[in-house]
Amino acid sequence: MKGVKGFTLIELMVTIVVMAILASIALPSFRNLIVSNRLNALATEMVDAVSFARSESVKRNSPVVFCRAASDTATVCDPGSLWTHWVILTGTDVIRRGEINSHNSTIEVSSDLTDDEVVFGGDGLARTNGNIISESEISICSTSGPSESIVNVTFGAAGRVSTNRVAGTCP
């Protein structure tokens, strides 16, 4: 009689149980990695937008505004809405716009800017309400995920734009 090749039912069940245990250990790590990558991607997008607005103001030698907008077609700043979109304007012309992906409301964006807008003059200096700012930040936070779930995008009047991770919860 020839030997039968294959798995027994017991071997198959043990393999499935071991795989389930390994998956339950690995899943929380992957969730934290995904949240961390989402925060980093959005922070990079905001750094790029602020840097672009500053460089455009110097290139055009005229004021350029970076602010939050109400929709993906907005042509004006909207200080009364949530940070779901942003826009870069020169006068009434839209130079660039973007959307903030909240990933089913797990990512929130806020800023300490007056009316959530900053104006870069032709000299490249950042101003809010006509006053040169010393330092401002845009905070990107996650309502779930790792303990360091806040990324602050910090920029000064004429300095470089930087990011740093902070432990805490969304305000």
N, C-alpha and C positions, 0 to 999 in steps of 0.2 A: 504494500500500500504506500502511495506517495504521501509525503508530508504536505499539509495545507499551509500556504503562506498567507500572512495577514495578521491583524490585531485581534485580540480578544476584546470582548465588551468591557471587561475590567480595566485593561490597559488603556482603552480609549477614554473611559470615564476618569481615570487618574490623570491622564494628559490634559483633559479639558479643565479639571479642577486646578491643576498647577498653572495653566495659562490664565485662568480667571483670577487667581491670587496675584500673579505677576502684573496683570493689567490693572487690578485695583490699587496696587502700590504705585504704579507708574503714572496713572491718569492725573492725580493732583499736580505732579511735577510738570506735566505737559500743559495743564491749564495755566499755571503760573508763567510758564514760558510764553504762551500765547498772549497773555495779558501784558507781559513785559514788552514783547515785540510790538503790540498795538500802541502802547504808550510811546515807545521809541520812534515808531514810524510817524505818529502824529506830531511829536516834538520836532522831529527833523523837518516835517512839512512847515511848521510854524517858524522855525529858524530860517528856512529858505525864503519864506514869504517876507519876513522882517528884513532880511538882508537884501532881497530883491527890491523892496520898497525904498530902502536907503540908497541903494546904488542907482535906481531910476531917478531919484530926486537930484542926485549929484549930476548924473548924465544929462538930465533935462534942464538943470539949473532952475527948477521950479518946485513948489510944494507937491508932495505925494502923500496921500493918506492911506494908512492901513487900518482897517476896522472890521467889526463884525457886521454881517448883513442878514436880512430877514429871509432871503431865498436865494436860489442859485441863479436867478435872473435880476437880482436887485442891482440898482445903479447908484444907490446912496447908502450911507451908514445907517444902522438901526440900533441905537443904544437900548431899546426896550425889549429886545428879543433875546433868546438863548443863543449861545455860540454854536450855531449849526452850519453857518457859512461865513466866509470872510471875503473881502474885496479890497483891491488896491486901486485907488483912483487918482487921477490928476485932473483937477477941475471937475468937469462932468463926464470925462472919459474913463471907462473901465480899462485898466491895463491888464489886470489878472484877477481871477476869482478862484475860490476853492470851497470845498465842502468838507465838513468835519464829520467823519463817520463815528457815530456814538456806539456802534456795535450793540444794538438793542438796549440803549440807555445805560450801558455799563461804563462808558467814558464820558466825563464831563469836563468842559473847558470854561475857565473864568480868568479875569485879569484885574489888575489894580489900576488900569488906565481910566482916566476920566471919560465917561461915555463910551468906554471900550474902543477908543480910537487914538491913534498916534499920527502926528503929522511930521514928516521929514522935510525940512526946508531944503532949499537949493544948496545949502552948505552941508547937508547931510546930518544936521543935528536934529534929534528927536524932541518934539514939543507936544504938550497937551494943554489945551486951553491957552495957547500962546506962550506958555512958560516952558523953558528948557527943562527936561526931566533929568534927574540925577540917576535914577535906576527904576525900571519897571519890570514887571514879570507877567507872563501868561502861564497859568497853572493848568496842567492836564492831569486829571486824576481818574483812577479806576474805582468803582464801587465794589469790586471783587478782585481777588488775586493776592499777590504777595504783599508783605508788610510795607515795602517801599513802593507804594502805589501812586505816588505823585511825582511828576516831572515838571520842574519849573524852567521855563524859557526866560532867561534874564537878559535884558539889554539896557544900555545906558544912553546918554545923549549922543555920544560919538564913538563909544566903545564897541567891542565885538559882542556878538550874540553868543550866549552859552546856555547849556542845560545842566541841571543837577537833579539827582533823585533825592526825594525826601520821604521819610516814613510818616504816616498819618492817614487820616480819612478825608474824604471829600467834604468841603464846607457846606 
